[in-house]
């Protein structure tokens, strides 16, 4: 089966933004205008194609990233619609890892909001070229100029407006195309779907020429080819401007800005044109890099069908009809139905029993996939997020996907013995789908702990567990996922010398420990000689240290941000085993950690509160009482914006408090910022609660 669209005519894009900026509505309009759907889905009515989960339709929000394919002007566009809520930021992370371009939807009223900044930083990290689409131009209070200025000031990007809005708020009816000097008019009809294209009217000519000159001057700073044309010609042709915008966008030098009102069906067709004209194809991207699974030798793959096959699994989903679905992006080569694909991350083979192209939760069988494709593998056995699929004889391991640490937990207990196995199975399946969900055990009570990114994240998880897997369980109140770290450097030694199963076991370890900066994790180093400790037991020593860190020493929370150096030890040829070294290392680490002293770390959240100005004093006073720190005050229209940092442990139930303080007129958004040292009072409270000196109901 031959490739239907050349790789140069493929676009892999993501639609991303702050919650309620209009991502899913924009995607629904794209599907309608490209002929994929015959009826426009609406988020508020629960009929959006891309929001197919029951929880998404009930709540009117996107929870899971959904993939689909559409066609525009002889181009194939693979789209991933991502969530806007901060609790589901991992869905954006995994999507950006495999996309070539992005459309960042900004609200014409709210401008650059907190989650807009988060997804922008994620896109910067993966070097994803993007277009900005300023939506909701029909809303009262729409300020497109302010949104463009915020792209420059808050996001540090070079915004390049390629349109001028025709009116705003209730008079918004279209855009002026600065490149082609055309007027695109959808009229004042609220549900307009057709638009008129005409030359720019006399009243707009001066403004369009001024904007066109400013646009060309900006491009001349980023594109030498256009600069030569500009210096030699009085009027630069439109096709040359588009080519320059494309080169500068792909080079991450500019961000084209477009305007529209997706809910009123205005501005979507020019956005599709911009995706085709400005965003890269897989062939425009640099070769993907990785390493050989055994030799660690650096390897790369060009985006070509003739290269050896390589693909990255970026999402795993449980499907009631085809079992486990593994979504993957093909970076090079091609794979046929029924072929054996090598999972180089786990040294296993996976048969391509079913190759599928996805449209939200619907499936289309295909016989072959090519470089640049986004597809799914059905009926998989052991594939996980971040695994690499490749040609076994030309193997490569691609860089995996890094996810943020969960910051909140709940206890889950089955209601009956029969639910116990089902609960374990449901949690295993869901945590395989979502790498930001962790399952553990409370060391004090033996209860099952489920960790997530926020209250809504855990609420959705538990709702899915009940609906999809029929598990009946008792759920505890959300708890903060504290961590521990060291206060200073120290050294500790321990020996393990006792019989196990009738055979004597002996090992001795001496460890140095020291704290590291936040986010560093565990750094294990070995500075011993072979004569002191055999190289073969070093993995066991590291495992012993890791187990001691995971169990916690101050209040049962895992230790982090620690450098552990093995500096000495001893062994006996016939009596030293990996198990003995593992136990000795664990004991030595505990001895050193207690000498160093222990600190409690708590998650600190970035907070943005938007409310009328008259409630400012009450809001700031309440945040101070929650150990928060106000970092800035801003105005957004007639509302006051409070920016700050606050410990997560103080923010449970804040939505209700804010509604009370502001008579229901205040809103807030919150995202994880970093772990920081808890105050002595908070540390004492947490330790006392773990030890049972403070009842949990307090």
Residue, then its C-alpha position, 0 to 999 in steps of 0.5 A: x500500500x503506497x503512501x497517500x500523502x507525501x511526507x512534506x504534506x503532513x502536519x502533526x499539530x497540537x491544540x493547547x491552551x489555558x482551560x476554557x480558552x476554546x481549544x476543543x471548540x476550535x478543534x470541533x470547527x476544524x473537523x467540521x470545515x475539513x469534512x470529517x464531521x457533518x455536525x458541529x459538536x459543542x462542549x457545553x452540550x456534551x456533544x464534542x467529538x474530541x471530548x468523548x469520555x463520559x466525565x469530559x461530557x459531564x464537566x465540559x472540560x478536556x481530560x485526556x488528549x484525543x488524536x484525530x486526522x483531517x485533510x485541508x488543501x491536499x495536506x494531511x493534518x494529524x491533530x491532538x487536542x490537549x487538556x487545559x486544566x493544570x491537573x492534566x498537564x502530563x497529557x500536554x507533556x506527552x503530546x508535545x514530545x511527539x508533535x512537530x507544531x502547535x496552535x496555542x489558543x489564547x482567550x481574547x479577554x483573558x490573554x496569556x493565562x497561567x496554564x498558557x504560560x505552562x504549555x508555552x514553557x513545555x513547547x519551548x522545552x521540546x522546541x515546538x514551532x507554534x502559531x497563536x490563535x486569539x479566540x473569543x474576539x466576539x466576547x465583551x472585553x476582548x482586547x487583542x492588542x493586550x494579548x499580543x503584548x502579553x505574548x511578547x512580555x509574559x512569554x518572551x516570544x516575538x509575536x508576528x500579527x498576520x491579521x487585523x481584527x475587523x471589529x471586536x466584541x459584538x461587532x467582530x465580523x472577520x479579519x484583514x489578511x495583512x499578507x495578501x491585503x484581503x478582507x475576510x468577512x463572515x458578517x454579523x450573523x452569529x452562526x456564520x459559516x461562509x465568508x466573503x473575500x474581497x480587496x481591502x476597503x479604502x478605510x482599512x488600506x492605510x492601517x493594513x499597509x502600516x501593519x504589513x510594513x511592520x510585519x516585513x521589518x520584523x521578518x527582515x530581522x529574522x530572515x536574510x533572504x527576505x531582507x535581500x528582497x525587501x532592499x531590492x523591491x518596492x513591494x515584496x510578493x505575498x508568496x515570499x512573505x509566506x515562505x519567510x514566515x514559514x522559515x522563521x516559525x520553524x526556526x522558533x524566531x517568530x510566532x504568527x498571530x491570528x484572530x477569530x471566534x471559534x464558537x461563532x465559526x469565524x476565523x477557523x479557515x484562515x487558521x487551517x491555511x496558516x497550519x499548512x503554510x507556516x508549521x513544519x512537516x516531519x521532513x522539516x524537523x531535524x533527525x531524531x536522536x537516541x542511543x544504542x540499547x547496549x553500547x550506549x552509542x549515539x544514533x540518529x534517524x532522518x524523517x524518511x521512509x527509507x531509514x530503519x524503522x523507529x517510533x516512540x510510544x507516547x500514550x497507552x489506553x485501555x480500550x474495551x474492544x481491542x484491549x490495550x492501545x498504544x499510541x505511537x509516533x513514527x519518526x523514520x521508516x515504515x511498518x506493515x501489519x503483522x510485522x514484528x516490532x522490537x521494543x528496545x526499551x524492554x528488549x522484547x518483541x511486539x507483533x503489529x497485530x492491529x494498526x489503527x488510525x484514531x479519530x477520538x475514540x473511533x478506530x480505522x484499520x490500516x495496513x501500513x504506517x510511514x515516517x511522520x504518522x501518528x497511529x495506534x497499535x492494538x492488542x499490545x502486551x507490555x508496551x508502556x509510555x516512553x517505550x521505543x519501537x524499532x528495527x531489531x537489527x538497527x536498534x535505537x532507544x529514543x529519549x523517553x518522556x519525563x513527567x512531573x511528580x504527583x503532589x497529592x494522595x488519597x487512601x483507597x480501600x476495597x469495600x469487600x474481599x471480592x473487590x480487592x483483586x479488582x481494585x488492584x487490577x483497576x489501579x494497575x491499568x489506570x496507572x499504566x495509562x497515566x504515568x503521573x498516577x502512582x500507587x503505593x502503601x502507607x507504611x504505618x497503616x498498610x492502606x493503599x495510597x494513590x498519588x496524583x496531580x491534584x484533587x480533580x485528577x484524583x476525582x476523575x481517576x476514582x470516578x473512572x475506577x467505579x464506572x469502567x471497572x465496577x470497583x466499589x471502594x472507600x476513599x479517604x480525604x486527599x492528603x499532601x504528598x510531602x517529601x523528606x531531605x537531608x539538612x546537612x552532610x554526614x557519614x554512616x557505617x553499618x555491618x550486616x553479620x547474621x545467618x539467613x536460612x542456615x547460611x552466614x551472611x556478611x557485608x559492611x558499607x560506609x556511606x557519605x550523604x549530602x543534600x542536593x538542590x531541589x529537583x535533583x533526585x538521587x545521585x549515587x556515586x562509588x569511590x571504592x576499590x574492587x578490593x573493598x567491595x566487588x563491582x557485582x554488588x554495586x546495584x544491590x548497594x544502590x537498591x538498599x539506599x533507594x529502599x531506605x529513601x523510599x520508606x522515609x525516616x522522619x514521617x514516612x515520606x520518601x527522601x529526595x535530592x540526596x547525593x550518596x557516595x559509597x566510600x568504604x566497606x568490607x566483604x568475605x569471599x564465601x559469605x558476602x551476597x548481594x542481599x547482605x550488601x543491600x541490607x548493610x547499605x540500607x542500614x548505613x544510609x539510615x545511620x548517616x541520614x539521622x546524623x545529618x538531620x532530616x527536613x520535611x519538604x512540602x509542595x508549593x503552588x503558583x496561584x492566580x486569583x482574579x476578582x473585583x478590586x473591592x475584595x482585594x484586601x480580604x483575598x490577600x489577608x486570607x492568603x497570608x493566613x494560609x502561609x501564602x506569599x503575594x508576589x504581584x498585583x495586576x489589573x485585567x479589565x475591571x478585575x484585580x489579579x493576585x499572583x502568589x505562592x502558597x503551600x498546597x496543604x493550606x489550599x484544600x477547600x479554597x474554591x468554597x472560601x473564595x466564593x464566600x469572600x467574593x460573593x461568587x465573583x472570584x476565580x482562581x487557578x493553581x499549578x505546582x511550582x516546587x518543593x520547599x522546606x516546611x516550617x518547624x511548626x508544620x514539620x512538628x504537626x505532620x510528624x505528630x499526625x503520623x505518630x498518632x499524636x494528632x487525630x486525622x480528623x483535625 
